[in-house]
Amino acid sequence: MKSSWMATLQNGATDKTLRVASVGLCCSVGYTAKAASCAMRAGMDHFQEGEFVTSNGEAIRVARLPDNETWGTARLVRWMAHAIDDCLSQGVVLQDTRLLTIVLTAENDRCAIDLSHLQQLTLSSIPSAQLHSNSEIVRTGRAGLAPVLDKAHELLSEGVCKQVLVLGIDSFLNAETVNHYLRADRLLVPGNRDGFIPGEAAAAVLLELAPPDVPGLHIVGWGRGEEPGRPDGSVPSRAQGLSRALRTAFDQADIDCNDLAFRMSDQNGEGFFAGEAANAFTRVAVDGGTTPMVYTTADCAGEVGAATGALMLAWLQHLLPRPDGPGDCGVIHLANDDGLRSAVVVRHQQAPRDRSIPAL
């Protein structure tokens, strides 16, 4: 087994680390990260029959927020405003600085939403907020988290900015997307158990560089890989891409599978992704080691695509400090239909205990 995470920090073996300064979340089980975290920890969902129907006229279950009037770009921008407000309201944003924002959203071939005007994503409640000129939109989907972390770390390390706001935003709740996945037999509908529930979400994660002994959620390793296998079965998956991503993330964090207390999976109800993840962890497991417990988000929030990674980080920010949390060290793993795979190792740094003797 490799050296412990704390020994790694003391020896300076890891130079790629990021700290989560604050988070925000808006999804079907809560308008804030705190509320949604409580719901997901309790295993609650808000699945309901939506306006979409199958070819047989049966209603499709969806994971949506209660708004029947606003759709398209305006709907997503509304949820993003909630997530940003939740994140920035925690008072950790540096003053008198332009906010460098990276928006992670759906892949080009799936995105049916126009997000070309990044300025829409600034809040009217913060009129002084201005976007940094390096802000950008990244259309790499659910598994785009590792490339975004690479970009954020590069910008922070080069001193371009002191904080990066990563926004994950996505929705499957539009007719074009629903019809596409219906034709592909990938939605959870009567007659098909091997499918997912379409959802919508927006999540915000404020990242910064910080010493590893600063309390909070730290991202200590990440990696990416390419998987030839496809969910439609045209090419079988051997979990090579996810295995590569996991090994890269483990090497960067200087850990192995035995150091993990948990893994947080993006599996959404489709057997393809669940099987691939199981195979990948069999590949990277240590002989005689233990299997980390599995957490998922789609069983509560539905399939939220490119918002999944940021949503996971937002939940972990609230989950790991709890006495009944899963542990201090874990890995997030994410997969795209197009073969991109991401793995992200996270670690919760506890606040130092006060060992002083109280005054009499």
Secondary structure, DSSP 8 states (H G I E B T S, - for coil): ----HHHHHHHT-----EEEEEEEEEETTBSSHHHHHHHHHTT---EEEEEEE-TTS-EEEEE--S-SS--THHHHHHHHHHHHHHHHTTS-S-TT--BEEEEE---TTT--S----GGGGS-TT-TT--B-TT-EEE---GGGHHHHHHHHHHHHHTTS-S-EEEEEEEE--SHHHHHHHHHTT-B-BTTB-S-B-BBEEEEEEEEE---TTSSEEEEEEEEEEE----TTSSS---SHHHHHHHHHHHHHHT--GGG-SEEEE---S-HHHHHHHHHHHHHH--TT----EEEESHHHH-B-GGGHHHHHHHHHHHHTTSTTSS-SEEEEEEE-TTSEEEEEEEEEE------S----
